[in-house]
Amino acid sequence: MNEPTMVARPKRKKWSGLTAPRGKTWLPIAFGRKAKEMLSKEPKTIEVISPMKNGIISDLEAVESLASHFLKNIYDIPAKYPKLFKPQVVVGVPSSITNVQKRAVGHMFESIGVGKVTIVEESILAAIGLGLSMEEANGTFILDIGSGKTEASVISMGGVVVGRGIKTAGNEFDDSIINYIKMKYGILIGPVTAERIKIELLGGKERSDFGIIRGRDLETGLPKSVKVRSGEIGEAINLQLTKIAKLVAEVLDETPPELMEDILKKGIIMIGGGAKIWGFGKIIEDETNINVEIADNPKECVIRGCGRLVEDPSMLNEIKLVIGG
């Protein structure tokens, strides 16, 4: 399954008494991709939220309903073998969050009926998905640019040696594009339009040189469309990309010198949806003087690592678990 972590549900009104709505009123309306399609288009009585913020649970009730919905869908998929009543789950978490926040993820899955929860850092899962050895004492630098957070990690022997994260990521890119279009053209656009134009104009090899943006004219209040160049969108997010390049330099500064030779040989491996942004690798290379490699299917590296752990449980002995269920 490949679904956004988004939930659409009725807005909660704070009142009590006989006229107060019952609990069933708060049942979610849509999950995942269907919920994301409603973003910025929903009526006043419905809200679309993302229960995960920067890799951290921000709305426990919503994320429980989201995970329960996806598990139910998996149980509905026909399989060769009978499904167990309590499944085993491998969960990827950012290495920069606290142990309390990591345990909250484990307790959340236990509360919805999962039998065993194994929590592993996403950078380790990405390395497994890339086919890297977990037993050798070789340093590997992985830069993960997601939608809510960016993490730079140096891993060796199945564990994170140095890891730091910042909130600058895909959502921040979208906000920068919204502000840029608002200041330069006087047009107000939403996050869905900003994400679309970012992918169209900066999305790697298949990008376009020009794109059409449609929004509301701030002066007249009427619909308006403008033609923008890819260079303008790159200029809009350039400050955010520079922040990520600085993060990479800071992590390299904290890396043990014995691992630097391995990093120089392998280069910096970029994963996540942000790795596809055109020209991003050149910015990091200019900042660090280290070659940058973009992984094949960068958005799927972490989930491929989860899949390998599920298929080969013996690999769990080779990695340093955050929390073992």
N, C-alpha and C positions, 0 to 999 in steps of 0.2 A: 504494500500500500504506500502511496506517496500523496499525502494530504497535508494541507496547511493546518497548524495548530490554532484553529479559530472556531468559535462557537457563537451562534446567533440565538438569542433568548429574549423573552419579553422583559421590558424594563421593569424594575422593581419600584413600586410606590410605597412609601413609608406611611402606612396608616394602620390602625387597629380597630377592633370592634366587629360588629356583625357584618359590615359591608366590606371587610378586608378580604382580599382574594385568598383562596386556599392554596396549599402547597403545589397541587398539580399545575397551577397557572404558570409556575416558574420552570416547567420542563423545557429544555432547549428545543428550538425549532429546527435548526440545521447545524451540521458539523462539517469541518474540513473545507473542501473546495466549494461546496454549496454555500457555506457561511461566508467565505471570502468573496464570492460573487455578489453578495448582498451588501458588502462594505461600502459605505458612503451613499448607498441607494435605499437603505432601509427606512420604513415609516417611523414616526415618532414613538410608537409603542414598542419598538424592537431595538435592541442594541446588539452590535457585533463586537466581540471582544477577543483578545488573544490572551488566554490564561497563563501563558509563559512569557516572561519579560527578561531578556538578556540571559536566557538559560535557567531562570529561577521561577518557581511557581509563584504567581501573583494572585491567583484566584483558585483556591483549593477545590471548591465545589464544582467549578466549571471544568477544571482539568480532570477531575474524577469522572464526570459525565462523558468527557471526550474520550478518555482511555477506555471506559466501559463500552462505549459505542463501537470503537475500533476492534476491541476484543470480541464483541458479539458478531461483528462482520466476519472476523477470521473464523469463528466457529461455524458460520454459515457456509464457508467455502468447502466443497467436497474434498475429501482426502482419502488416501489409500488405507491409512491406519486409523483406528478409532481415537478420537481426541480425549485427552485427559481432562478430568473435571477441574483440576487446578494447574494451569500452565506454568512453565518456567519462562522467565523474561530476562533479557539482557538489556540494560538501559545505559545509554551514553550520556554523560554529564560534562559540563565544562570543568576543567581542572582549577579554575580560578574561584569557584564558589566554595563556601565553607562546608565543614563536615556536617553541621546541623542542617544546612540546605540539602546536602546530598542524602542525608537520612530521611528528610521529609519526602523526597522522591520515592525512596524505598517503602516508607509507610503508606504512601498514597496507593501504590500498586498492591500492597498487602490488603488494604481496606476494600479493594474491589474484587478480591478473591484470587489473587495470584499466589501460587504455592511457593515459588522461590524467585527472589530478585537478586540479580548480580549487577552491580554498578561499576562501570569502567569509564575512565576519562575518554572523551571523544578523540583526543589526539592519539591515544593508544589504539583505539578502534580504527582510526584512519590509517595508521601504520600497518595494522593487520590487513585492512582492505587493500592496501597498496602492495601486499605481499612481502613486506620487510620482516626480517628475522627478529624474534623477540629474545633470543638467547645470546646474541653477540653484543659485545660492549662497544657498539658503534653509535656515534651521535647522529641524529637525524633531526633537522629543523622543519617543523610543520606549521604553516600559517593557515588558519581556518577562518575564512570570512563568511559569516552566516548572515542572517537577517537581523538578529538582535544583538549579536556580540561578535567580536573578533578576538581570536586567541592565537598567541605565538608560543610554541612549546618546543623544547629540546628534549628528545626522548632517547633512552639508552637502556638496554637489557629489560625491556618490557615495563619501564617506569618513566615518569616525567622527572627530568633533572631540573629544568627551569621552565616555568610556565607563568605567563601573565596575560591578562585579558582586559579589553576596554569595550565600552558600549558603542563605539563608532563602528557601524556596519551597514547593512543594506537599508534598514529603516532610516538611518541618519542620512544616507545618500538621497533617499526619496524626499526627506524634509528639506535638504539643501536645494534640490531641484525645484521644489514648490516655492521656496523663498526667492530663488534666482528668477524664476518666471514672473513672480509677483512684482519684484523690484524693477526688472528690466522692461517687461511688456505690460505691466498693470493688469495681469490676468490671474485669477484665482483658480487653481486646479486642485484635484484631490490626490490622495496617496496612490490610488489605482492607476490614474493617468501618469503620475510621476514614475511609477514602477514600469509601466509599459514603455514609456519613451526612453527610460534608462536601458532597458533590455534591447530595444530596437536600435539605438544609436551607439551603445557601448558594449553590446553583447558579443564580443569576440569576432570570429571570422565572418559570421553572417550579418554583421551590423550594416546599417544604412548610413549614408552621409547626411541625409535630411529627414526630418519627421514633422508631422502636423500635430500641434497641441490645440485642443479645444477646451475652453473654460468660460468663466464669467468675467466680463469686463468690470473692473472695480469702479470705473468712472461712470459708466452708463447703467450697469447692472444687467446688460444684455449679453447673449452668447457671442463669443468671439473666437477666432482661430488664428494661429500664427504658424509660420514655418521656421523651425529652428535647426541649427547645424549641430553635428555631433561634437564639434569643438566647444560649443557653448555649454552643452551638458557636461563635458569633461571639465570645463572651467568651474561649473557650479559645484562639483564634488571634489575639486582638487585639494581643498583644505582638509577634507576628511581622509583622503588617500595619503596625504602627508603625515597625518597623525598616526596612521597605521604603519607607515614606513619608519617613523620615530620609535614606535613600539618594538618593531623588529630590531632596530639598533640597540635599544635598551636591553632586550633579552640576550642579544649577542654579547653585550658588555658583561652580563652576569654568567655567561656560559663558561664552564671550566676549560682552560686552555687545551687540555688533552683531547677534547672533543672538537676543537675548531678545525683540525685537519680533515676530519670526516665530513664536516659541514661544507668545507671548501670544495671537497671532491664531489659530493652529492648535490650541492646547491640547496636553496630554500624551496621546499615543495609547497605549493599553494593549493588549497582545497576549498570547497564551499562555493556557493553561487557567486560571491564577489570575485572569485579568482578569474572569472571570464571577462571582467571589465578590461576593455581594450587599453593598452598602454600602462596598466597598473604594474606589471612586472618590471618595466623599464624604470619606473619611479623608485622601486625598492632596490633595484640593481645600482642605481645612481647613489642611493643613500648608503648602501652597505658594501659595494664592490664585490658582491657575491652573485653568482648566476642563479636565476630564478626559473624553476620548472613548474608548469601547470599540470596537475595530475589528469589522467584520462577520466572522463566523467567525474569532475571534481565534486559535484553535489552528492554523489552516491558513495564516496569513500567510507564514510562512517558506517552507513547501513550495511555495506558489503562486509566490513569488519565484524559487525554484529552477526551477520549470516555465517561467517566462518567459525565464530565461537559457538554458535548453535549447532553447526554440523560437526565440529570437532571439539567436544568439551575438554579434551586433554590439554588444549592450548591455554586453559585457565590457569594451569600450573606454571606457565611461562611468563605470565604477566602479573604485575603488582596491582592487586585488586584494591579499589577504594573501600568498598563494603561488600563482603561476600554473604549472600543470603543463606 
